[in-house]
Amino acid sequence: MRFNPQTSVLAGMDTSVLQARLAQMQQDYLDLMSGAKVVSASYTQGEGGKSVTYDRTNIAQLTMAIRQLQAQLGIIRSPRRAIGVRF
């Protein structure tokens, strides 16, 4: 089954919104890969605490989300390639 931008979950979204989000996600990806983005952080202030964690699973999910946006914008043909087996 081929990717169809007209039936995708992103169908109907404004192109400029998708492009802006793609640029941000690509920057997040580069920051994670270069170590510029925090991998894990937490703090407590007053009565509450906050924490954020990025791990390798997040990188894989981020990569797939980037590819889906690229496919929706027509930058690539499909968000993922078919798995092929060669003997």
Gaussian input, Z-matrix of N, CA and C with variables (Angstrom, degrees):
# hf/3-21g

backbone

0 1
 N
 C     1     B1
 C     2     B2     1     A1
 N     3     B3     2     A2     1     D1
 C     4     B4     3     A3     2     D2
 C     5     B5     4     A4     3     D3
 N     6     B6     5     A5     4     D4
 C     7     B7     6     A6     5     D5
 C     8     B8     7     A7     6     D6
 N     9     B9     8     A8     7     D7
 C    10    B10     9     A9     8     D8
 C    11    B11    10    A10     9     D9
 N    12    B12    11    A11    10    D10
 C    13    B13    12    A12    11    D11
 C    14    B14    13    A13    12    D12
 N    15    B15    14    A14    13    D13
 C    16    B16    15    A15    14    D14
 C    17    B17    16    A16    15    D15
 N    18    B18    17    A17    16    D16
 C    19    B19    18    A18    17    D17
 C    20    B20    19    A19    18    D18
 N    21    B21    20    A20    19    D19
 C    22    B22    21    A21    20    D20
 C    23    B23    22    A22    21    D21
 N    24    B24    23    A23    22    D22
 C    25    B25    24    A24    23    D23
 C    26    B26    25    A25    24    D24
 N    27    B27    26    A26    25    D25
 C    28    B28    27    A27    26    D26
 C    29    B29    28    A28    27    D27
 N    30    B30    29    A29    28    D28
 C    31    B31    30    A30    29    D29
 C    32    B32    31    A31    30    D30
 N    33    B33    32    A32    31    D31
 C    34    B34    33    A33    32    D32
 C    35    B35    34    A34    33    D33
 N    36    B36    35    A35    34    D34
 C    37    B37    36    A36    35    D35
 C    38    B38    37    A37    36    D36
 N    39    B39    38    A38    37    D37
 C    40    B40    39    A39    38    D38
 C    41    B41    40    A40    39    D39
 N    42    B42    41    A41    40    D40
 C    43    B43    42    A42    41    D41
 C    44    B44    43    A43    42    D42
 N    45    B45    44    A44    43    D43
 C    46    B46    45    A45    44    D44
 C    47    B47    46    A46    45    D45
 N    48    B48    47    A47    46    D46
 C    49    B49    48    A48    47    D47
 C    50    B50    49    A49    48    D48
 N    51    B51    50    A50    49    D49
 C    52    B52    51    A51    50    D50
 C    53    B53    52    A52    51    D51
 N    54    B54    53    A53    52    D52
 C    55    B55    54    A54    53    D53
 C    56    B56    55    A55    54    D54
 N    57    B57    56    A56    55    D55
 C    58    B58    57    A57    56    D56
 C    59    B59    58    A58    57    D57
 N    60    B60    59    A59    58    D58
 C    61    B61    60    A60    59    D59
 C    62    B62    61    A61    60    D60
 N    63    B63    62    A62    61    D61
 C    64    B64    63    A63    62    D62
 C    65    B65    64    A64    63    D63
 N    66    B66    65    A65    64    D64
 C    67    B67    66    A66    65    D65
 C    68    B68    67    A67    66    D66
 N    69    B69    68    A68    67    D67
 C    70    B70    69    A69    68    D68
 C    71    B71    70    A70    69    D69
 N    72    B72    71    A71    70    D70
 C    73    B73    72    A72    71    D71
 C    74    B74    73    A73    72    D72
 N    75    B75    74    A74    73    D73
 C    76    B76    75    A75    74    D74
 C    77    B77    76    A76    75    D75
 N    78    B78    77    A77    76    D76
 C    79    B79    78    A78    77    D77
 C    80    B80    79    A79    78    D78
 N    81    B81    80    A80    79    D79
 C    82    B82    81    A81    80    D80
 C    83    B83    82    A82    81    D81
 N    84    B84    83    A83    82    D82
 C    85    B85    84    A84    83    D83
 C    86    B86    85    A85    84    D84
 N    87    B87    86    A86    85    D85
 C    88    B88    87    A87    86    D86
 C    89    B89    88    A88    87    D87
 N    90    B90    89    A89    88    D88
 C    91    B91    90    A90    89    D89
 C    92    B92    91    A91    90    D90
 N    93    B93    92    A92    91    D91
 C    94    B94    93    A93    92    D92
 C    95    B95    94    A94    93    D93
 N    96    B96    95    A95    94    D94
 C    97    B97    96    A96    95    D95
 C    98    B98    97    A97    96    D96
 N    99    B99    98    A98    97    D97
 C   100   B100    99    A99    98    D98
 C   101   B101   100   A100    99    D99
 N   102   B102   101   A101   100   D100
 C   103   B103   102   A102   101   D101
 C   104   B104   103   A103   102   D102
 N   105   B105   104   A104   103   D103
 C   106   B106   105   A105   104   D104
 C   107   B107   106   A106   105   D105
 N   108   B108   107   A107   106   D106
 C   109   B109   108   A108   107   D107
 C   110   B110   109   A109   108   D108
 N   111   B111   110   A110   109   D109
 C   112   B112   111   A111   110   D110
 C   113   B113   112   A112   111   D111
 N   114   B114   113   A113   112   D112
 C   115   B115   114   A114   113   D113
 C   116   B116   115   A115   114   D114
 N   117   B117   116   A116   115   D115
 C   118   B118   117   A117   116   D116
 C   119   B119   118   A118   117   D117
 N   120   B120   119   A119   118   D118
 C   121   B121   120   A120   119   D119
 C   122   B122   121   A121   120   D120
 N   123   B123   122   A122   121   D121
 C   124   B124   123   A123   122   D122
 C   125   B125   124   A124   123   D123
 N   126   B126   125   A125   124   D124
 C   127   B127   126   A126   125   D125
 C   128   B128   127   A127   126   D126
 N   129   B129   128   A128   127   D127
 C   130   B130   129   A129   128   D128
 C   131   B131   130   A130   129   D129
 N   132   B132   131   A131   130   D130
 C   133   B133   132   A132   131   D131
 C   134   B134   133   A133   132   D132
 N   135   B135   134   A134   133   D133
 C   136   B136   135   A135   134   D134
 C   137   B137   136   A136   135   D135
 N   138   B138   137   A137   136   D136
 C   139   B139   138   A138   137   D137
 C   140   B140   139   A139   138   D138
 N   141   B141   140   A140   139   D139
 C   142   B142   141   A141   140   D140
 C   143   B143   142   A142   141   D141
 N   144   B144   143   A143   142   D142
 C   145   B145   144   A144   143   D143
 C   146   B146   145   A145   144   D144
 N   147   B147   146   A146   145   D145
 C   148   B148   147   A147   146   D146
 C   149   B149   148   A148   147   D147
 N   150   B150   149   A149   148   D148
 C   151   B151   150   A150   149   D149
 C   152   B152   151   A151   150   D150
 N   153   B153   152   A152   151   D151
 C   154   B154   153   A153   152   D152
 C   155   B155   154   A154   153   D153
 N   156   B156   155   A155   154   D154
 C   157   B157   156   A156   155   D155
 C   158   B158   157   A157   156   D156
 N   159   B159   158   A158   157   D157
 C   160   B160   159   A159   158   D158
 C   161   B161   160   A160   159   D159
 N   162   B162   161   A161   160   D160
 C   163   B163   162   A162   161   D161
 C   164   B164   163   A163   162   D162
 N   165   B165   164   A164   163   D163
 C   166   B166   165   A165   164   D164
 C   167   B167   166   A166   165   D165
 N   168   B168   167   A167   166   D166
 C   169   B169   168   A168   167   D167
 C   170   B170   169   A169   168   D168
 N   171   B171   170   A170   169   D169
 C   172   B172   171   A171   170   D170
 C   173   B173   172   A172   171   D171
 N   174   B174   173   A173   172   D172
 C   175   B175   174   A174   173   D173
 C   176   B176   175   A175   174   D174
 N   177   B177   176   A176   175   D175
 C   178   B178   177   A177   176   D176
 C   179   B179   178   A178   177   D177
 N   180   B180   179   A179   178   D178
 C   181   B181   180   A180   179   D179
 C   182   B182   181   A181   180   D180
 N   183   B183   182   A182   181   D181
 C   184   B184   183   A183   182   D182
 C   185   B185   184   A184   183   D183
 N   186   B186   185   A185   184   D184
 C   187   B187   186   A186   185   D185
 C   188   B188   187   A187   186   D186
 N   189   B189   188   A188   187   D187
 C   190   B190   189   A189   188   D188
 C   191   B191   190   A190   189   D189
 N   192   B192   191   A191   190   D190
 C   193   B193   192   A192   191   D191
 C   194   B194   193   A193   192   D192
 N   195   B195   194   A194   193   D193
 C   196   B196   195   A195   194   D194
 C   197   B197   196   A196   195   D195
 N   198   B198   197   A197   196   D196
 C   199   B199   198   A198   197   D197
 C   200   B200   199   A199   198   D198
 N   201   B201   200   A200   199   D199
 C   202   B202   201   A201   200   D200
 C   203   B203   202   A202   201   D201
 N   204   B204   203   A203   202   D202
 C   205   B205   204   A204   203   D203
 C   206   B206   205   A205   204   D204
 N   207   B207   206   A206   205   D205
 C   208   B208   207   A207   206   D206
 C   209   B209   208   A208   207   D207
 N   210   B210   209   A209   208   D208
 C   211   B211   210   A210   209   D209
 C   212   B212   211   A211   210   D210
 N   213   B213   212   A212   211   D211
 C   214   B214   213   A213   212   D212
 C   215   B215   214   A214   213   D213
 N   216   B216   215   A215   214   D214
 C   217   B217   216   A216   215   D215
 C   218   B218   217   A217   216   D216
 N   219   B219   218   A218   217   D217
 C   220   B220   219   A219   218   D218
 C   221   B221   220   A220   219   D219
 N   222   B222   221   A221   220   D220
 C   223   B223   222   A222   221   D221
 C   224   B224   223   A223   222   D222
 N   225   B225   224   A224   223   D223
 C   226   B226   225   A225   224   D224
 C   227   B227   226   A226   225   D225
 N   228   B228   227   A227   226   D226
 C   229   B229   228   A228   227   D227
 C   230   B230   229   A229   228   D228
 N   231   B231   230   A230   229   D229
 C   232   B232   231   A231   230   D230
 C   233   B233   232   A232   231   D231
 N   234   B234   233   A233   232   D232
 C   235   B235   234   A234   233   D233
 C   236   B236   235   A235   234   D234
 N   237   B237   236   A236   235   D235
 C   238   B238   237   A237   236   D236
 C   239   B239   238   A238   237   D237
 N   240   B240   239   A239   238   D238
 C   241   B241   240   A240   239   D239
 C   242   B242   241   A241   240   D240
 N   243   B243   242   A242   241   D241
 C   244   B244   243   A243   242   D242
 C   245   B245   244   A244   243   D243
 N   246   B246   245   A245   244   D244
 C   247   B247   246   A246   245   D245
 C   248   B248   247   A247   246   D246
 N   249   B249   248   A248   247   D247
 C   250   B250   249   A249   248   D248
 C   251   B251   250   A250   249   D249
 N   252   B252   251   A251   250   D250
 C   253   B253   252   A252   251   D251
 C   254   B254   253   A253   252   D252
 N   255   B255   254   A254   253   D253
 C   256   B256   255   A255   254   D254
 C   257   B257   256   A256   255   D255
 N   258   B258   257   A257   256   D256
 C   259   B259   258   A258   257   D257
 C   260   B260   259   A259   258   D258

   B1=1.4329
   B2=1.5269
   B3=1.3023
   B4=1.4578
   B5=1.5210
   B6=1.3105
   B7=1.4542
   B8=1.5252
   B9=1.3240
   B10=1.4540
   B11=1.5267
   B12=1.3478
   B13=1.4594
   B14=1.5266
   B15=1.3256
   B16=1.4641
   B17=1.5262
   B18=1.3278
   B19=1.4640
   B20=1.5292
   B21=1.2977
   B22=1.4591
   B23=1.5283
   B24=1.3238
   B25=1.4632
   B26=1.5275
   B27=1.3130
   B28=1.4680
   B29=1.5268
   B30=1.3217
   B31=1.4730
   B32=1.5249
   B33=1.3169
   B34=1.4562
   B35=1.5145
   B36=1.3140
   B37=1.4659
   B38=1.5194
   B39=1.3168
   B40=1.4559
   B41=1.5352
   B42=1.3207
   B43=1.4619
   B44=1.5197
   B45=1.3255
   B46=1.4709
   B47=1.5324
   B48=1.3232
   B49=1.4651
   B50=1.5300
   B51=1.3284
   B52=1.4619
   B53=1.5302
   B54=1.3288
   B55=1.4685
   B56=1.5212
   B57=1.3285
   B58=1.4623
   B59=1.5243
   B60=1.3241
   B61=1.4711
   B62=1.5249
   B63=1.3342
   B64=1.4628
   B65=1.5273
   B66=1.3207
   B67=1.4662
   B68=1.5260
   B69=1.3312
   B70=1.4637
   B71=1.5238
   B72=1.3368
   B73=1.4663
   B74=1.5281
   B75=1.3263
   B76=1.4652
   B77=1.5237
   B78=1.3287
   B79=1.4567
   B80=1.5226
   B81=1.3367
   B82=1.4656
   B83=1.5269
   B84=1.3321
   B85=1.4630
   B86=1.5304
   B87=1.3292
   B88=1.4684
   B89=1.5260
   B90=1.3380
   B91=1.4558
   B92=1.5242
   B93=1.3304
   B94=1.4629
   B95=1.5233
   B96=1.3229
   B97=1.4631
   B98=1.5318
   B99=1.3293
   B100=1.4648
   B101=1.5193
   B102=1.3281
   B103=1.4546
   B104=1.5208
   B105=1.3281
   B106=1.4616
   B107=1.5256
   B108=1.3188
   B109=1.4642
   B110=1.5290
   B111=1.2992
   B112=1.4579
   B113=1.5234
   B114=1.3227
   B115=1.4515
   B116=1.5189
   B117=1.3053
   B118=1.4536
   B119=1.5272
   B120=1.3192
   B121=1.4627
   B122=1.5095
   B123=1.3390
   B124=1.4599
   B125=1.5135
   B126=1.3125
   B127=1.4539
   B128=1.5181
   B129=1.3193
   B130=1.4502
   B131=1.5206
   B132=1.3190
   B133=1.4522
   B134=1.5167
   B135=1.2982
   B136=1.4581
   B137=1.5226
   B138=1.3227
   B139=1.4645
   B140=1.5229
   B141=1.3293
   B142=1.4629
   B143=1.5135
   B144=1.2914
   B145=1.4462
   B146=1.5210
   B147=1.2893
   B148=1.4657
   B149=1.5187
   B150=1.3258
   B151=1.4559
   B152=1.5245
   B153=1.3231
   B154=1.4591
   B155=1.5210
   B156=1.3124
   B157=1.4562
   B158=1.5232
   B159=1.3024
   B160=1.4580
   B161=1.5190
   B162=1.3150
   B163=1.4582
   B164=1.5250
   B165=1.3180
   B166=1.4660
   B167=1.5280
   B168=1.3155
   B169=1.4609
   B170=1.5177
   B171=1.3213
   B172=1.4539
   B173=1.5247
   B174=1.3265
   B175=1.4607
   B176=1.5278
   B177=1.3207
   B178=1.4653
   B179=1.5291
   B180=1.3264
   B181=1.4663
   B182=1.5254
   B183=1.3226
   B184=1.4569
   B185=1.5282
   B186=1.3223
   B187=1.4601
   B188=1.5217
   B189=1.3238
   B190=1.4707
   B191=1.5312
   B192=1.3109
   B193=1.4609
   B194=1.5314
   B195=1.3338
   B196=1.4606
   B197=1.5243
   B198=1.3248
   B199=1.4677
   B200=1.5384
   B201=1.3299
   B202=1.4621
   B203=1.5324
   B204=1.3125
   B205=1.4644
   B206=1.5303
   B207=1.3297
   B208=1.4596
   B209=1.5242
   B210=1.3218
   B211=1.4648
   B212=1.5301
   B213=1.3352
   B214=1.4590
   B215=1.5318
   B216=1.3294
   B217=1.4619
   B218=1.5220
   B219=1.3265
   B220=1.4620
   B221=1.5193
   B222=1.3202
   B223=1.4601
   B224=1.5214
   B225=1.3186
   B226=1.4631
   B227=1.5187
   B228=1.3236
   B229=1.4599
   B230=1.5099
   B231=1.3214
   B232=1.4582
   B233=1.5230
   B234=1.3415
   B235=1.4532
   B236=1.5228
   B237=1.3244
   B238=1.4621
   B239=1.5142
   B240=1.3028
   B241=1.4596
   B242=1.5089
   B243=1.3145
   B244=1.4587
   B245=1.5195
   B246=1.3074
   B247=1.4569
   B248=1.5229
   B249=1.3046
   B250=1.4507
   B251=1.5141
   B252=1.3080
   B253=1.4503
   B254=1.5157
   B255=1.3108
   B256=1.4619
   B257=1.5086
   B258=1.3100
   B259=1.4705
   B260=1.5040
   A1=109.39
   A2=116.85
   A3=122.50
   A4=110.99
   A5=115.44
   A6=121.52
   A7=109.24
   A8=116.36
   A9=121.37
   A10=108.26
   A11=118.02
   A12=120.12
   A13=113.71
   A14=117.40
   A15=120.14
   A16=112.72
   A17=117.25
   A18=120.35
   A19=112.48
   A20=116.71
   A21=121.76
   A22=110.26
   A23=116.92
   A24=120.34
   A25=111.47
   A26=116.84
   A27=121.71
   A28=112.49
   A29=117.30
   A30=120.95
   A31=109.91
   A32=115.40
   A33=120.82
   A34=114.13
   A35=117.21
   A36=118.99
   A37=109.36
   A38=116.24
   A39=121.95
   A40=110.15
   A41=116.55
   A42=122.08
   A43=111.78
   A44=117.49
   A45=119.63
   A46=111.16
   A47=117.44
   A48=121.33
   A49=109.88
   A50=116.12
   A51=120.26
   A52=110.87
   A53=117.21
   A54=120.74
   A55=111.42
   A56=117.06
   A57=120.37
   A58=110.66
   A59=116.11
   A60=120.32
   A61=110.96
   A62=116.79
   A63=121.09
   A64=110.51
   A65=116.97
   A66=120.64
   A67=110.59
   A68=117.63
   A69=121.01
   A70=111.31
   A71=116.55
   A72=120.05
   A73=111.21
   A74=117.05
   A75=119.63
   A76=110.44
   A77=117.67
   A78=120.53
   A79=110.70
   A80=116.92
   A81=120.89
   A82=110.55
   A83=116.55
   A84=121.68
   A85=110.15
   A86=116.51
   A87=120.13
   A88=111.17
   A89=116.45
   A90=119.84
   A91=111.60
   A92=117.63
   A93=120.99
   A94=111.11
   A95=116.17
   A96=119.83
   A97=112.25
   A98=116.98
   A99=120.04
   A100=112.73
   A101=116.48
   A102=120.10
   A103=112.92
   A104=117.29
   A105=120.66
   A106=111.94
   A107=117.21
   A108=121.03
   A109=109.10
   A110=115.25
   A111=121.05
   A112=109.46
   A113=116.91
   A114=121.15
   A115=110.01
   A116=117.31
   A117=120.63
   A118=108.63
   A119=116.07
   A120=119.97
   A121=109.02
   A122=115.77
   A123=120.50
   A124=108.35
   A125=115.08
   A126=119.89
   A127=109.40
   A128=115.42
   A129=121.48
   A130=107.57
   A131=115.36
   A132=120.27
   A133=107.55
   A134=116.69
   A135=119.85
   A136=110.37
   A137=116.23
   A138=121.29
   A139=113.73
   A140=117.56
   A141=119.09
   A142=112.26
   A143=114.60
   A144=120.39
   A145=110.43
   A146=115.37
   A147=121.52
   A148=108.59
   A149=115.99
   A150=119.35
   A151=109.36
   A152=114.52
   A153=121.82
   A154=107.25
   A155=116.19
   A156=120.96
   A157=109.64
   A158=115.24
   A159=122.18
   A160=106.44
   A161=117.29
   A162=119.61
   A163=109.03
   A164=116.61
   A165=121.15
   A166=111.89
   A167=118.57
   A168=121.27
   A169=109.95
   A170=116.85
   A171=120.83
   A172=111.28
   A173=116.96
   A174=120.42
   A175=109.89
   A176=117.52
   A177=120.67
   A178=110.88
   A179=116.72
   A180=120.31
   A181=110.77
   A182=116.19
   A183=120.87
   A184=110.54
   A185=116.84
   A186=121.11
   A187=111.29
   A188=117.21
   A189=120.22
   A190=111.48
   A191=117.52
   A192=120.62
   A193=110.58
   A194=116.58
   A195=120.90
   A196=109.99
   A197=116.56
   A198=120.33
   A199=111.22
   A200=117.27
   A201=119.56
   A202=110.76
   A203=116.86
   A204=119.94
   A205=111.06
   A206=116.71
   A207=120.36
   A208=110.92
   A209=117.03
   A210=120.80
   A211=110.53
   A212=116.47
   A213=120.53
   A214=111.08
   A215=116.08
   A216=120.87
   A217=112.74
   A218=117.44
   A219=121.10
   A220=114.13
   A221=117.58
   A222=121.78
   A223=110.51
   A224=116.19
   A225=122.02
   A226=107.81
   A227=116.96
   A228=121.23
   A229=114.88
   A230=117.42
   A231=120.68
   A232=109.02
   A233=119.18
   A234=120.18
   A235=114.01
   A236=117.51
   A237=119.14
   A238=109.47
   A239=115.02
   A240=120.63
   A241=110.54
   A242=113.84
   A243=119.99
   A244=108.99
   A245=115.39
   A246=120.01
   A247=108.00
   A248=114.99
   A249=120.27
   A250=110.86
   A251=116.91
   A252=122.00
   A253=108.64
   A254=116.42
   A255=121.59
   A256=109.24
   A257=115.49
   A258=120.27
   A259=109.52
   D1=129.41
   D2=-178.67
   D3=-87.61
   D4=154.42
   D5=177.53
   D6=-69.93
   D7=132.27
   D8=179.12
   D9=-122.90
   D10=109.49
   D11=-177.97
   D12=-63.57
   D13=-18.60
   D14=-180.00
   D15=-80.61
   D16=-17.67
   D17=178.48
   D18=-115.93
   D19=3.96
   D20=179.44
   D21=-68.21
   D22=160.81
   D23=177.01
   D24=-66.29
   D25=-15.45
   D26=179.22
   D27=-95.16
   D28=-0.60
   D29=-179.28
   D30=-59.89
   D31=137.35
   D32=177.48
   D33=93.70
   D34=-12.55
   D35=178.07
   D36=-76.70
   D37=146.89
   D38=179.17
   D39=-64.37
   D40=136.42
   D41=-177.52
   D42=-59.44
   D43=-39.45
   D44=-179.04
   D45=-65.11
   D46=-33.84
   D47=176.92
   D48=-67.64
   D49=-43.97
   D50=179.11
   D51=-63.35
   D52=-42.07
   D53=-179.88
   D54=-65.06
   D55=-40.54
   D56=178.81
   D57=-65.15
   D58=-42.49
   D59=179.67
   D60=-66.42
   D61=-39.61
   D62=177.50
   D63=-60.78
   D64=-45.57
   D65=179.47
   D66=-60.63
   D67=-41.63
   D68=179.49
   D69=-66.61
   D70=-42.77
   D71=179.92
   D72=-65.83
   D73=-37.89
   D74=177.55
   D75=-66.06
   D76=-38.54
   D77=177.24
   D78=-65.73
   D79=-41.64
   D80=176.31
   D81=-59.21
   D82=-42.79
   D83=179.20
   D84=-60.75
   D85=-47.73
   D86=179.96
   D87=-62.95
   D88=-40.03
   D89=178.58
   D90=-64.18
   D91=-41.85
   D92=178.01
   D93=-64.33
   D94=-44.16
   D95=-177.06
   D96=-69.21
   D97=-31.38
   D98=-177.96
   D99=-88.60
   D100=-8.44
   D101=-179.07
   D102=86.48
   D103=4.32
   D104=-179.78
   D105=-74.57
   D106=-24.80
   D107=-179.50
   D108=-94.97
   D109=145.32
   D110=179.99
   D111=-62.93
   D112=135.72
   D113=177.25
   D114=-88.60
   D115=-41.14
   D116=177.83
   D117=-151.55
   D118=131.55
   D119=179.20
   D120=-149.36
   D121=148.05
   D122=174.67
   D123=-152.52
   D124=152.33
   D125=175.76
   D126=-152.02
   D127=158.21
   D128=177.16
   D129=-121.85
   D130=132.68
   D131=178.83
   D132=-139.20
   D133=120.99
   D134=-178.02
   D135=66.15
   D136=-123.95
   D137=-177.58
   D138=-96.84
   D139=-6.60
   D140=-175.97
   D141=-124.09
   D142=161.77
   D143=177.94
   D144=-128.30
   D145=155.63
   D146=178.37
   D147=-129.43
   D148=147.63
   D149=175.14
   D150=-150.71
   D151=151.83
   D152=175.76
   D153=-139.90
   D154=140.34
   D155=179.92
   D156=-138.39
   D157=131.18
   D158=172.31
   D159=-117.37
   D160=134.32
   D161=177.35
   D162=-137.32
   D163=-176.15
   D164=-177.72
   D165=-59.74
   D166=-32.49
   D167=177.02
   D168=-62.39
   D169=-42.32
   D170=178.03
   D171=-62.15
   D172=-36.81
   D173=179.10
   D174=-64.53
   D175=-42.72
   D176=178.64
   D177=-64.37
   D178=-42.57
   D179=178.41
   D180=-66.17
   D181=-39.03
   D182=178.29
   D183=-64.43
   D184=-40.88
   D185=177.88
   D186=-61.09
   D187=-44.76
   D188=178.88
   D189=-65.73
   D190=-37.52
   D191=178.41
   D192=-66.00
   D193=-39.81
   D194=177.00
   D195=-61.96
   D196=-45.38
   D197=-179.08
   D198=-64.73
   D199=-35.77
   D200=178.14
   D201=-67.17
   D202=-41.58
   D203=176.25
   D204=-63.70
   D205=-41.63
   D206=178.02
   D207=-61.02
   D208=-41.06
   D209=178.50
   D210=-65.71
   D211=-42.17
   D212=179.92
   D213=-61.80
   D214=-36.41
   D215=-179.51
   D216=-84.36
   D217=-4.12
   D218=178.79
   D219=82.25
   D220=13.62
   D221=179.38
   D222=-74.49
   D223=-39.74
   D224=173.94
   D225=-124.56
   D226=163.04
   D227=-177.23
   D228=-77.42
   D229=-37.02
   D230=-173.93
   D231=-145.08
   D232=143.68
   D233=179.49
   D234=-68.12
   D235=-20.02
   D236=173.88
   D237=-153.21
   D238=149.99
   D239=-179.00
   D240=-83.34
   D241=154.16
   D242=173.79
   D243=-68.99
   D244=143.77
   D245=179.10
   D246=-82.11
   D247=126.08
   D248=179.92
   D249=-115.53
   D250=146.72
   D251=179.29
   D252=-118.50
   D253=129.71
   D254=178.06
   D255=-120.06
   D256=139.27
   D257=177.42
   D258=-114.31

